[in-house]
Every structure is written in C-alpha cells, then in structure tokens.
Amino acid sequence: MARNKESLVLLIEVGPSMHGVLPEVEKVCCLLAEKKLIYGKYDEVGVVAFGTTDTKNDLTVEVGGYENVTVLRDIKVVDGALVDVLHQLPRGSARGDFLDAVVVGMDMMIKKYKETNKGKKRLCLITNAVTPTRLPYEGTKEDQVKTVAAQMMAHGMKMDCVVVRAQKDWDVDKKIVEENDFLLGLLSNKSSSKVYVGNATSLLGALRTRNITPVTTYRGDFELSYIMKIKVWVYKKTCEEKFPTLKKYSDKAPPTDKFASHEIKVDYEYRSIEDPKRVVPPEQRIKGYRYGPQVVPISSAEWEAVKFKPEKGLKLLGFTDASNIMRHYYMKDVNLFIAEPGNTKAILAISALARAMKEMNKVAIVRCVWRQGQTNVVIGVLTPNVSAKDSVPDSFYFNVLPFAEDVREFQFPSFSNLPSSMQPNEQQQDAADKLVQMLDLAPADGEEVLPPDLTPNPALELRSKDPSANIPQIDETLKRITEPDPELLHQNTAVIEEFCRSFELKENPKLKKSSRRIREKPTGSSEDGEGVAAAGQAMDAAEYPSQVKVEQDSNTVQEFEAMMSRRDSPDWVRKAFQSMKDKIYNLVEDSVEGDTYQKILECLVALRKGCICKQEPEQFNDFLRHLNKFCHERHLDSLSDFLASNNVMLISKSEEPESNVPETEARVLLLKEP
C-alpha cells in the first residue's frame, strides 16, 4: 500500500440523544469524504451507526449480542456512494453503546486486513457518551475497555474519539457521563486520542481527513564540537497543505471498459538536425546551455566535477539572544529536533542543552545538510521546547533562516518620532484599544474562539458529480471562520461606533495619468550637486502612472503626500522630495510682488512635515538654507521676512532625533541672514 494510504471506519451514534446534532455530523462527515476523494482517492472507508432501531453486523450472527449496531457501508475505496450514505444517516430510537460499536469496527478491520496494513488502520468514534454501556458477560467494564485497547494495539489500530457536548444542561445522569468519560480516557491512554467539541466548527476541525505517517528528515549526529556529538532525529512539525497536482485525462478509452486508467503517457524523441529521420539515442545526447549566440555543451561528468557536494550533518555555529532572531525571519516549514529514541545519553544531553538555553533566553544557529548529495546548505535557528510532561522528553524547534539576499528590508518611521499633531490623542487610543480587545479570539475571562487545533482550513469546494455546476454558497459552519461573528459585532456596536467617531476619514485622491515629460530645472544654488538636478535631466511620467506634472497642477501638496505614501519602491520618497523642491524654486522665480508666497509657504510646510515623517531632517534643513541663500542672491528679502513671520524654521533635534540642529539654533535661524 502507499505510504499514506489509510483505512478508516466511522463509528457514528444516531440514537435519540444525538438527533439534534446529526445534521451537523452529516455535513461534516460528507465534507470528510469529499476531501478524501481529492487527497486520498485510494483510501478505504467503512461506516457503522449505533443506536439504530435495527441491527445489522456480522458479530450479531456469529456470537450474538451487539444489538442496535448497523453496518451502513463495508470497508471500500472512497467513491460518490460514500457521500450519499453519510448524507442520509438513519435516526435511531435505541440508546447507543459506543463499546459495542468499537468492537464491531475492530472486527471489520481484522477480517478485512488481518495482520497487514499496521499503523494505517483508524477508527473514528463520534458520540456524546451520555447513555450507559452494557455490562459485559465477564469481568468489569474497565477490564473490557483494557482488553479492547490491547487488541487495538496488537493489530496496529488507532482511534480518534470526538465527544460532541454542544449543550451544557442535559437531562442525563451525571454518573453515567463521568463513567463514560473515564472509559474513553482509558482508551485514549492506550491507543487513541479524545477531544471534546461544543460547536459545528470545532467538530469540523476535530475530524482529520487523513493521517500522515511521520518520516524523519535526518538521522545522525548533531555536532556541538569536534569532540562532542549528540544522536538526533529530525521530523517535520508542520507542513503546508497543498492541492493535489492535476493530471492529464484521456477520454479515448471505450465507455464499456471498466478497467481503463484514462492516463496519458508522454514520450519524447530527439532527432538529428542534419537527418530529421534519425532518432538520437540517449548515449549520444548532451545538454547544451546558451551563452550569447552560442550553445555550450556540458556533459554530466563535467556537472558532477563542479557540483557542490557538502557532507551530510548538523553543526552548531553558535548561540545568540532570542531577541536577535525576529519571528518574520522564519522561512518554510517547522522541524522538530528530538534525541534518538531509546538513547538515554542523547535524551539527557538534549534536555540539558534545551533547559540551559531556555534559562538564559538563548537560541542556537546551526548549519544543516539533511542528506548526502544535497546541493544546498541550510542555516537555521534552534529554539528550545521544554516539555511540561515528565513522560515527554525535551526537544528543539528548527526554523530556516534567510540569507542576506533573501531579506527584504522595509523601513518605516517610528510613531514616536512623529509630531504631536500626527499622534493619536488619549480618546483615540482608548477607542482603538477597546476595538482590539473586542476582537480578541482568546479573551482572558472567556473561552478561546476558533482554537487552531479544532479549526479547519476552509479552502476546498467539490464538484465531483456535476463538473458544470456552479460553486455552492459557503456553508454556515465555515462562515464562522471566514466572516466576523454577527453576534459579537451586535454586542459591541457601541465600541465600533465610538471608534468611528474618534477618527476622521478622508478620501485619498486618485491621481490622473499623464505622459508629459518633466524637466528638473537647474538653479545653480547647489554647490555639491545635491538639491536641484543638473540641467537637461528628464524623466518620463508615462513610466510612472501616478506621477503628474507638478509645475502646472494646483494640487501640489496632495500629489506630494500621495507620492510619499507609495510603497512599491523606495525611490518615490526621493522623487517626491525633489519634485517639491523644484516646485518651490519655480514659484520663487515666477513670483511677482509676492503673489506666490502663500503657495510657497504651503509647499514648505508639507515638505517639512514629510521630512519629519521619513526621518530625513537634513533634507529640509539643507534645502531651507539653500533657499535662504537663493532669496538673498535675487534680492527677495520680502520672502524671507514672510517665511520668518510664519515661523518657518529648521527641524530641531527635539522634533526629530536624526537632526543635528539644537532647538535654540532652529528658532534663531529664521531665514534672516544666509
């Protein structure tokens, strides 16, 4: 059988106590079957219902007993009929005995597979466990459960138990519930897992589509130094769930051929250019790679000679503080480092290392080559995972770290460096805090909403019976995952309205496209070549759709702010600064008796504000000094006086820490003398 091919028997209680949740159980089980049609089309599934009015199973005929247990479907490969069976579960009138159902499911597995397929046989029990189990003919119920658990382990079976307890106040005997929980606990301690669910969403997440057999990525030495090595095993802790790959399908087979695979096999033939009729055999072919107009042949032997071949192994490079490794540096999947099972010395060494690192708040940087012949080396970080249970040894989590070429640094100014006018006031901060607390999925005084272990990925839809059918509407169960909870929003209407009242929303103007060319005008006032660009340099605004001709547009400040807010390239900030400087110089030159002074003031205020936001105070300070000199050279002292009267000053160190201008100097230099 394939490595992850699974055999599953669903044991579903359909007695009166389950009638209220059976519609959700049907829906979830159908979704499980549909996922198996996609991800595990070779898996085999059987269905057993207990608590039914009738009785239909082999054990009743062979040994008697096991009443009110009905086999709805024998163990067979998943198909559309399975979905039909799960969509119409019977409503029983008898009390369900989950122990009888477990034994019937085990009997089906044993008769089907005997001693084969160990580790890939699974029972899935869905019940509320509120009805009493029958007394055994011999011994106690506890002895019976232990015997069942031992037989499950002997035949390589596992069991998932999903206990549906959607209502808190049942009219049931609490002693019966406690006894059943105790019996299920005995099963879970031996060979199964048990989970309690309280809603349809958790039920959907509790039913696992398939079991993936864990496979080691690495087995070998973890080298701390050339004289100290620890035997470790490495498993994948998490793995991205992907859609199955699509294959080509042929409809050329006769409709009456039941064994047709409908697969398409593709063969390639390589023919000589000189003689197109001659097929070139593999031993006469060699790979060629283009280098300019030429094709350079490189043989497999040459490739092997130059290929990088690192030795398999794990080596410790060093330790660092955990605060130095940011969470957003993690790449790919998470691996789990454990000591070699059964190796006491390795277990003690890993535990001592993990606990010491945890105590000192350190992480380890390691170099990994998972297998011999691997062409790339992985650098990663080991984070200690100290176990809370004595029966579970300590371990490490491993995350791949990026190389320098993989890191994308995006610089964002700190909110604390913004002027007070741009920072939220106490009322706005309080409204934002309340909104965030309202949306918390794990409140301190309540139950966690959408716990990760019980929340499925709602990414799949299936159109197996009618390929031309429209995609159905999203199920109500999945809406709880993909959409805000309407009840939660209704309960916190006041919080949402307060948040909306605290912030003023402004429309961001959409800039018009322009293909005009913009020429950056020289002024000759920059001695070191900075500030104003050289004459003749131009840029095409059609290359940047949001760039418009700044000189002739009345909305210069809005365009400047729009360019500053762009995130697709860091060059936009530089272009925004330069465009605004050019605009100011043009306004100064075109001024007649001070008619452009007010516009110059608005542009300078916007430029000053932008330089503070982007932590570029010297950009503004240098420009203001150059502008002051420019005005005195052209005898425009009236502009200097106008700007001074409106408190246009240099950006001081108190406003922006990156500035080298003291506050006293910034207030004195109000454009009086160059």
Buried (B, 14 or more C-beta within 10 A) or exposed (E): EEEBBBBBBBBBBBBBBBEEBBEBBBBBBBBBBBBBBBBBEEBBBBBBBBBBEEBEBBBBEEEEBBBBBBBBBBBEEBBEEBBEBBEEBBBBBBBBBBBBBBBBBBBBBBEBBEEEBEEBBBBBBBBBBBBBBBEBEEEEBEEBBBEBBEBBEEBBBBBBBBBBBBEEEEEBEEEBBEBBEEBBBBBBEBBBEBBBBBBBBBBBBBBBBBBEEEEEBBEBBBBBEEEEBBBBBBBBBEEEEEEEEEEEEEEEEEEEEEEEEEEEEEEEEEEEEEEEEEEEEEEEEEEEEEEEEEEEEEEEEEEEEEEEEBEBBBBBEEBEEBEEBEEEBBEEBBBBBBBBEEBEEBBBBBBEBBEEBBEEEBBBBBBBBBEEEBEEEBEBBBBBBEEEEEEEBBBBBBBBBEEEEEEEEEEEEEEEBBEEEEEEEEEBEBBBEBBEEBBEEEEEEEEEBBEEEBBBEBEBEBEEEEEEEEEEEEBEBBBBBEEEBEEEEEEBEEBBEBBEEBEEEEEEEEBEEBEEEBBBBBBEBBEEEEBBBEEEEEBEBEEBEBBBBBBEBEEBBBBBBBBBEBEEEEEBBBBBBBBBBBBBBBBBEEBEEEEBBEBBBBBBEBBBBBBBBBBBBBBBBBBBBBBBBBBBEEEBEEBBBBBBEBEBBBBBBEBBEBBEBEBEEBEEBBBEEB
